[in-house]
Amino acid sequence: QVRLEESGGGLVQAGGSLTLSCRAPQTIFQGSTVGWFRRPNGEQHELIAQISWPGKVTYADSVQGRFTISRENAQNTAYLQMKDLKPEDTGVYYCRIFDVINNYWGQGTQVTVSS
């Protein structure tokens, strides 16, 4: 069973920063796209950032300019740097690694931003 290792969530005050990481087996990380999703309490998943294998990045308007997605291919790890966090950023954050054949999700990590 493929397992994605997520880490980095926690409790932070508004204006603070956190960095999430998502590590995967080399066999699924190489050549795949990585997406970070957020699920606010009781709501649906929202795609907030995505990075392709060649490195093309896209962001949701809600996080543009505050969040940075990156990947370290040699370490089979993707990151989400979050700055200037706001209470509305609170939720469970998931990484997704996928290509035309595979689709894997992390277990989720809680991010709570207090006002």
C-alpha positions in Angstrom: 0.0 0.0 0.0 1.4 3.4 -1.0 1.7 5.9 1.8 2.3 9.6 1.6 3.9 11.1 4.6 2.5 14.5 5.5 3.8 16.7 8.2 4.1 20.3 9.4 0.6 21.2 10.5 -0.2 22.9 13.8 -1.6 25.8 15.6 -0.3 29.3 14.7 -1.5 32.9 15.3 -2.8 35.0 12.4 0.1 36.4 10.5 2.3 33.5 11.3 3.9 30.9 9.0 4.0 27.1 8.6 5.6 24.8 6.1 3.9 21.5 5.2 5.8 18.6 3.6 4.7 15.6 1.7 7.1 12.7 1.1 6.3 9.8 -1.3 8.0 6.7 -2.6 10.2 7.5 -5.5 8.2 5.2 -7.9 5.2 7.5 -7.6 6.8 10.9 -7.0 9.0 10.9 -10.1 7.1 12.3 -13.1 3.9 13.1 -11.1 2.0 16.3 -10.3 1.6 17.3 -6.7 -1.4 19.2 -5.4 -2.2 20.6 -2.0 -5.8 20.7 -1.1 -7.5 22.2 1.9 -10.8 21.1 3.5 -12.2 23.7 5.9 -14.4 22.3 8.6 -17.4 20.5 7.0 -16.7 21.8 3.6 -15.4 20.3 0.4 -11.8 20.0 -0.7 -10.3 23.1 -2.3 -7.3 22.9 -4.5 -5.0 25.6 -3.3 -1.7 24.9 -5.1 -0.3 22.6 -7.7 3.1 21.9 -9.2 3.8 19.7 -12.2 6.8 17.5 -12.7 8.5 20.1 -14.9 7.8 22.7 -12.2 4.8 24.7 -13.4 2.9 26.1 -10.5 -0.7 27.3 -10.0 -2.4 28.8 -7.0 -5.9 29.5 -5.9 -6.7 33.2 -5.7 -7.2 32.9 -1.9 -3.5 32.0 -1.3 -1.7 33.7 -4.2 1.2 35.7 -2.9 1.1 34.1 0.5 1.7 30.4 -0.2 4.5 28.8 -2.2 4.5 25.3 -3.5 7.8 23.6 -4.3 9.2 20.1 -4.8 12.6 18.6 -4.1 12.7 15.7 -6.6 15.9 14.2 -5.3 14.2 13.8 -1.9 10.8 12.8 -3.3 9.3 15.5 -1.2 6.9 18.4 -1.9 6.4 21.5 0.3 3.9 24.1 0.9 5.2 27.2 2.5 2.5 29.3 4.1 3.0 32.9 5.2 0.7 35.6 6.6 -1.7 32.9 7.7 -5.3 34.0 8.3 -8.1 32.3 10.3 -9.8 31.4 7.1 -6.8 29.2 6.2 -7.8 26.8 9.0 -8.6 23.3 7.8 -7.2 19.9 7.1 -4.5 20.0 4.4 -3.9 17.1 2.1 -1.3 16.4 -0.6 -2.2 14.6 -3.7 0.2 13.0 -6.1 -1.1 11.9 -9.4 -0.4 11.2 -13.0 -2.5 9.6 -15.9 -2.5 6.3 -14.1 -2.0 6.8 -10.4 -3.8 9.0 -7.8 -2.6 9.0 -4.2 -3.7 11.1 -1.2 -2.0 11.9 2.0 -3.7 11.4 5.4 -4.1 15.1 6.0 -2.6 17.4 8.5 -4.5 20.0 10.6 -3.7 23.7 10.3 -5.4 26.0 12.8 -4.9 29.7 12.6 -6.1 31.7 15.6 -7.1 35.3 15.4 
